[in-house]
Amino acid sequence: MWEAAGRDELVHREQTQVLATTARTGHTVSGLISAWLGSFTASADTRGAYARDLREYLTWCTRRGLDPLTMRLPEVQMYATELAVSPNPRTGRPYAASTSARKLAAVSSWYTFLVRADAIDSNPARDVSRPRYDRRHSPTASVTEGQASTMLAASRHSEHRTLGPECAALVMVLLIDLGVRVSELCQANLADLGQQSGMRILTVRMKGGTVRLRPIPAQDCVLLDEYLACRPGDGDSEALLVTRQGRRINRHQVYRLVQRTAHAAGVPMPARITPHSMRHAFNTIARQRGASLEDRRDALGHSSAAITQLYDHVALSVTRDPAHLVAAATAADENSPAAGRG
């Protein structure tokens, strides 16, 4: 254990030295990273994800004694190869192909920035082989209309340690009934509440700087008012949703709430249900209830209809698979001589 701790300390010290390395432009690696991350002004989530991805890459370089400023295609390809077989520390399973592709995209984006900044001559990650995956398939699990209804009912009796029951219920309502992203939920402020056309509304600040005015359905306004009536007065005075201690909620608290609620509602494999699953449920239920593709795309803030269709679990439903029709047609009659075929 002490040897492992010593190695980690050595890597940390060496990585600190790498960050202090000066490029030919006179900028440090740390400064170049900060400037690159600063270019993602429209999305704090993208900025945070890319920061984590690049940190992992620099750690990998440091452990192998490689200078990230002098890397070439073979070394970056070696990183991509190891990434494809390395277990995700959180799940213990290999990274999804889409996750590996995103991590490599972050590395390539940083190198592209370095080329533009004249810190290096070329992007060594540009021609790296990326994992292939079906962009028309989403691995995100969803829930049915009945399961979503049961989850909302369960959330009203939540005993969440950090979030009060009123806050937990409102969080689940906004995730399911409005289909908002977890980041949009956590960033929402009290000032984002308003009224328009006689309805309560929530101004949702989406990815890419897009802003949408979303109605809060009348039946959900009751929960909103119950929460506002008992919202802690001390703490963050701007945040819409706060913990029992008055602190702005974070994505990890929402993630745990969703999984606990899915478990309480009896949803199969609740560990696979995430806040993003609620966006998929919103889209699927809305389609089943007759909402147009254009309206669903607009509500979810998608840049194209293809993305919205990716969230559509009606088309992908196993209950609609033609296999059921074929099996029914070919099933042997119990009273026929062919019954009991192998």
C-alpha positions as CSV (number, residue, x, y, z in Angstrom):
1,M,0.0,0.0,0.0
2,W,2.8,2.4,0.9
3,E,4.5,1.6,-2.4
4,A,1.4,2.5,-4.3
5,A,1.0,5.7,-2.3
6,G,4.6,6.6,-3.0
7,R,4.1,6.0,-6.8
8,D,1.0,8.2,-6.8
9,E,2.9,10.9,-5.0
10,L,5.8,10.7,-7.5
11,V,3.3,10.9,-10.4
12,H,1.6,13.9,-8.9
13,R,5.0,15.6,-8.5
14,E,6.0,14.8,-12.0
15,Q,2.7,15.9,-13.4
16,T,3.1,19.2,-11.6
17,Q,6.4,19.6,-13.4
18,V,4.7,18.8,-16.7
19,L,2.1,21.5,-16.1
20,A,4.9,24.0,-15.4
21,T,6.7,23.1,-18.7
22,T,7.0,26.1,-21.0
23,A,6.1,25.7,-24.7
24,R,8.0,27.5,-27.4
25,T,5.5,30.4,-27.2
26,G,6.5,31.0,-23.6
27,H,3.2,29.8,-22.2
28,T,3.1,27.0,-19.6
29,V,1.2,23.8,-20.3
30,S,-1.1,24.8,-17.4
31,G,-1.8,28.1,-19.0
32,L,-2.5,26.6,-22.4
33,I,-4.9,24.2,-20.8
34,S,-6.7,27.1,-19.0
35,A,-6.9,29.0,-22.3
36,W,-8.3,26.0,-24.1
37,L,-10.9,25.3,-21.5
38,G,-11.8,29.0,-21.5
39,S,-12.9,28.7,-25.1
40,F,-15.9,26.5,-24.1
41,T,-17.9,29.4,-22.8
42,A,-21.3,28.1,-23.8
43,S,-21.3,24.9,-21.7
44,A,-19.9,24.4,-18.3
45,D,-20.6,20.7,-18.6
46,T,-18.6,20.3,-21.7
47,R,-15.8,22.3,-20.1
48,G,-15.9,20.1,-17.0
49,A,-15.9,16.8,-19.0
50,Y,-13.1,17.9,-21.2
51,A,-11.0,19.0,-18.2
52,R,-11.4,15.6,-16.6
53,D,-10.6,13.8,-19.9
54,L,-7.5,15.8,-20.5
55,R,-6.4,15.3,-16.8
56,E,-6.6,11.5,-17.4
57,Y,-4.6,11.8,-20.6
58,L,-1.8,13.9,-18.9
59,T,-1.7,11.4,-16.0
60,W,-1.2,8.6,-18.5
61,C,1.6,10.6,-20.2
62,T,3.2,11.3,-16.9
63,R,3.1,7.6,-15.7
64,R,5.0,6.7,-18.9
65,G,7.5,9.5,-18.9
66,L,6.1,11.1,-22.0
67,D,6.0,14.8,-22.8
68,P,2.5,15.8,-24.0
69,L,4.0,18.6,-26.1
70,T,6.3,16.2,-28.2
71,M,3.8,13.4,-28.6
72,R,3.3,11.8,-32.0
73,L,0.6,9.6,-33.6
74,P,2.0,6.2,-32.4
75,E,2.1,7.3,-28.7
76,V,-1.5,8.8,-28.8
77,Q,-2.7,5.7,-30.6
78,M,-1.2,3.6,-27.8
79,Y,-3.3,5.7,-25.4
80,A,-6.4,5.1,-27.4
81,T,-5.7,1.3,-27.4
82,E,-5.3,1.2,-23.7
83,L,-8.4,3.3,-23.2
84,A,-10.4,0.7,-25.1
85,V,-9.5,-2.1,-22.7
86,S,-9.1,-0.2,-19.4
87,P,-12.0,-0.5,-16.9
88,N,-14.0,2.4,-15.9
89,P,-13.0,3.1,-12.2
90,R,-16.7,3.8,-11.3
91,T,-18.3,0.7,-12.8
92,G,-15.4,-1.7,-13.2
93,R,-16.5,-2.4,-16.8
94,P,-14.8,-1.2,-20.0
95,Y,-15.6,2.3,-21.2
96,A,-18.5,2.5,-23.7
97,A,-17.2,3.2,-27.2
98,S,-18.9,6.6,-27.1
99,T,-17.1,7.5,-23.9
100,S,-13.7,6.5,-25.3
101,A,-14.5,8.5,-28.5
102,R,-15.4,11.6,-26.4
103,K,-12.1,11.3,-24.4
104,L,-10.1,11.1,-27.5
105,A,-12.0,14.0,-29.0
106,A,-11.0,16.1,-25.9
107,V,-7.4,15.2,-26.4
108,S,-7.6,16.1,-30.1
109,S,-9.4,19.3,-29.3
110,W,-6.6,20.4,-27.0
111,Y,-3.9,19.6,-29.6
112,T,-5.8,21.5,-32.2
113,F,-5.9,24.5,-29.9
114,L,-2.1,24.2,-29.4
115,V,-1.5,24.2,-33.2
116,R,-3.6,27.4,-33.5
117,A,-1.7,28.9,-30.6
118,D,1.6,28.0,-32.4
119,A,2.7,25.9,-29.4
120,I,3.2,22.8,-31.6
121,D,3.3,22.1,-35.3
122,S,0.7,19.5,-35.8
123,N,-2.1,17.6,-34.0
124,P,-0.8,14.1,-33.1
125,A,-4.4,12.9,-32.2
126,R,-6.0,13.9,-35.5
127,D,-5.5,10.5,-37.3
128,V,-5.9,8.3,-34.2
129,S,-8.4,5.4,-34.8
130,R,-11.6,6.1,-32.9
131,P,-14.0,3.5,-31.6
132,R,-16.9,2.8,-33.9
133,Y,-20.4,2.7,-32.5
134,D,-23.9,3.0,-33.8
135,R,-24.9,6.7,-33.4
136,R,-28.6,5.7,-33.9
137,H,-28.5,3.6,-30.8
138,S,-28.5,5.0,-27.2
139,P,-27.4,2.7,-24.3
140,T,-29.4,4.9,-21.9
141,A,-32.1,3.0,-20.1
142,S,-35.6,4.5,-19.9
143,V,-38.8,3.9,-18.0
144,T,-42.3,3.4,-19.1
145,E,-45.2,5.9,-18.4
146,G,-46.4,3.7,-15.6
147,Q,-43.0,3.4,-14.0
148,A,-42.5,7.2,-14.3
149,S,-45.8,7.8,-12.6
150,T,-44.8,5.4,-9.8
151,M,-41.4,7.1,-9.4
152,L,-43.1,10.5,-9.0
153,A,-45.4,9.1,-6.3
154,A,-42.4,7.5,-4.6
155,S,-40.4,10.7,-4.6
156,R,-43.1,12.5,-2.5
157,H,-42.3,10.1,0.3
158,S,-38.5,10.2,-0.2
159,E,-36.3,10.1,2.9
160,H,-33.3,11.5,1.1
161,R,-30.6,12.5,3.7
162,T,-29.5,15.6,1.8
163,L,-32.6,16.8,0.0
164,G,-35.9,17.5,1.8
165,P,-39.0,15.6,0.6
166,E,-40.4,18.7,-1.1
167,C,-37.2,19.3,-2.9
168,A,-36.8,15.7,-3.9
169,A,-40.4,15.6,-5.3
170,L,-39.9,18.8,-7.3
171,V,-36.6,17.6,-8.7
172,M,-38.2,14.4,-10.0
173,V,-41.1,16.3,-11.5
174,L,-38.8,18.7,-13.4
175,L,-36.7,15.8,-14.6
176,I,-39.7,13.7,-15.9
177,D,-42.5,16.2,-16.7
178,L,-40.2,18.8,-18.3
179,G,-37.3,16.5,-19.4
180,V,-34.7,19.0,-18.3
181,R,-31.0,18.0,-18.1
182,V,-29.5,17.5,-14.7
183,S,-27.1,20.4,-15.4
184,E,-30.0,22.7,-16.3
185,L,-31.7,21.7,-13.1
186,C,-28.7,22.3,-10.9
187,Q,-28.0,25.7,-12.5
188,A,-31.6,27.0,-12.3
189,N,-32.2,30.1,-10.1
190,L,-35.2,31.5,-8.3
191,A,-35.1,34.4,-10.8
192,D,-35.7,31.9,-13.6
193,L,-39.3,31.4,-12.3
194,G,-41.9,33.6,-14.0
195,Q,-45.3,33.8,-15.6
196,Q,-46.4,34.0,-19.3
197,S,-49.8,33.5,-20.9
198,G,-51.3,32.9,-17.5
199,M,-48.9,30.0,-16.8
200,R,-46.0,29.5,-14.4
201,I,-42.8,29.1,-16.4
202,L,-39.2,28.2,-15.9
203,T,-36.4,29.7,-18.0
204,V,-34.1,26.9,-18.9
205,R,-30.5,27.7,-19.9
206,M,-29.5,24.8,-22.2
207,K,-26.3,23.6,-23.8
208,G,-24.8,25.9,-26.4
209,G,-26.3,29.0,-24.8
210,T,-29.8,28.2,-25.9
211,V,-32.6,29.5,-23.7
212,R,-36.1,28.0,-23.5
213,L,-39.2,29.1,-21.7
214,R,-40.8,25.9,-20.3
215,P,-44.3,25.8,-18.8
216,I,-44.7,24.3,-15.3
217,P,-47.9,22.3,-15.7
218,A,-50.7,23.3,-13.3
219,Q,-50.6,20.0,-11.4
220,D,-46.9,20.5,-10.8
221,C,-47.3,24.0,-9.4
222,V,-48.7,22.6,-6.2
223,L,-45.4,20.8,-5.6
224,L,-43.5,24.0,-6.6
225,D,-45.4,26.1,-4.1
226,E,-45.0,23.5,-1.3
227,Y,-41.2,23.5,-1.9
228,L,-41.0,27.3,-2.0
229,A,-42.9,27.6,1.2
230,C,-40.4,25.5,3.1
231,R,-37.2,26.3,1.1
232,P,-34.4,27.1,3.6
233,G,-33.9,30.8,3.9
234,D,-30.2,30.6,4.8
235,G,-27.5,29.6,2.3
236,D,-27.6,30.2,-1.4
237,S,-30.1,32.9,-2.0
238,E,-30.0,32.6,-5.8
239,A,-30.4,28.8,-6.4
240,L,-33.8,27.5,-7.1
241,L,-33.2,24.0,-5.7
242,V,-31.2,23.7,-2.5
243,T,-30.4,21.1,0.1
244,R,-31.6,20.9,3.7
245,Q,-28.6,23.1,4.5
246,G,-29.4,25.7,1.9
247,R,-26.7,24.7,-0.6
248,R,-27.3,24.5,-4.3
249,I,-27.9,20.9,-5.3
250,N,-25.4,19.1,-7.5
251,R,-25.6,16.4,-10.1
252,H,-24.3,13.6,-7.8
253,Q,-27.2,14.3,-5.3
254,V,-29.7,14.2,-8.2
255,Y,-28.1,11.0,-9.5
256,R,-28.5,9.2,-6.2
257,L,-32.1,10.5,-5.8
258,V,-33.1,9.1,-9.2
259,Q,-31.6,5.7,-8.4
260,R,-33.1,5.5,-4.9
261,T,-36.5,6.5,-6.4
262,A,-36.3,3.9,-9.1
263,H,-35.5,1.3,-6.5
264,A,-38.4,2.4,-4.3
265,A,-40.8,2.3,-7.3
266,G,-39.8,-1.2,-8.2
267,V,-38.2,-0.4,-11.5
268,P,-36.1,-3.4,-12.8
269,M,-32.4,-2.9,-12.7
270,P,-32.6,0.5,-10.9
271,A,-28.8,0.9,-11.0
272,R,-29.1,1.6,-14.8
273,I,-31.6,4.4,-14.3
274,T,-30.0,7.8,-14.3
275,P,-31.2,11.5,-14.6
276,H,-30.7,11.2,-18.3
277,S,-33.1,8.3,-18.4
278,M,-35.8,10.8,-17.4
279,R,-35.2,12.8,-20.5
280,H,-35.6,9.7,-22.6
281,A,-38.8,8.9,-20.7
282,F,-40.1,12.5,-21.3
283,N,-39.6,12.1,-25.0
284,T,-41.1,8.6,-25.2
285,I,-44.2,9.5,-23.2
286,A,-44.7,12.7,-25.1
287,R,-44.6,10.8,-28.4
288,Q,-47.1,8.2,-27.1
289,R,-49.4,11.0,-26.1
290,G,-49.3,12.6,-29.5
291,A,-46.6,15.3,-29.3
292,S,-45.0,16.1,-32.6
293,L,-41.3,15.5,-33.3
294,E,-40.8,19.2,-33.8
295,D,-42.3,20.1,-30.4
296,R,-40.4,17.4,-28.6
297,R,-37.1,18.5,-30.3
298,D,-37.8,22.1,-29.3
299,A,-38.7,21.2,-25.7
300,L,-35.5,19.1,-25.3
301,G,-33.3,21.7,-26.9
302,H,-31.9,19.4,-29.5
303,S,-30.1,20.7,-32.5
304,S,-31.6,18.1,-34.9
305,A,-34.6,15.8,-35.0
306,A,-32.2,12.8,-35.4
307,I,-31.0,13.4,-31.8
308,T,-34.6,13.5,-30.5
309,Q,-35.4,10.3,-32.4
310,L,-32.4,8.7,-30.6
311,Y,-34.3,9.3,-27.4
312,D,-37.4,7.6,-28.8
313,H,-38.0,4.3,-27.0
314,V,-41.3,3.7,-28.7
315,A,-39.6,2.8,-32.0
316,L,-37.0,0.8,-30.2
317,S,-39.5,-1.0,-27.9
318,V,-39.0,-4.8,-27.7
319,T,-42.8,-5.1,-27.4
320,R,-43.1,-4.0,-31.0
321,D,-40.4,-6.3,-32.4
322,P,-41.7,-8.4,-35.3
323,A,-40.3,-11.5,-33.6
324,H,-43.5,-11.7,-31.5
325,L,-45.6,-11.8,-34.7
326,V,-43.4,-14.5,-36.3
327,A,-43.3,-16.6,-33.1
328,A,-47.1,-16.4,-32.9
329,A,-47.5,-17.5,-36.5
330,T,-45.1,-20.4,-36.2
331,A,-46.2,-21.6,-32.8
332,A,-47.4,-25.2,-32.8
333,D,-51.0,-25.9,-31.9
334,E,-51.2,-27.9,-28.7
335,N,-53.6,-30.3,-30.2
336,S,-51.7,-30.8,-33.5
337,P,-49.3,-33.7,-34.2
338,A,-46.5,-31.1,-34.6
339,A,-46.9,-29.9,-31.0
340,G,-43.8,-30.3,-28.8
341,R,-41.4,-29.7,-31.7
342,G,-37.8,-29.2,-30.6
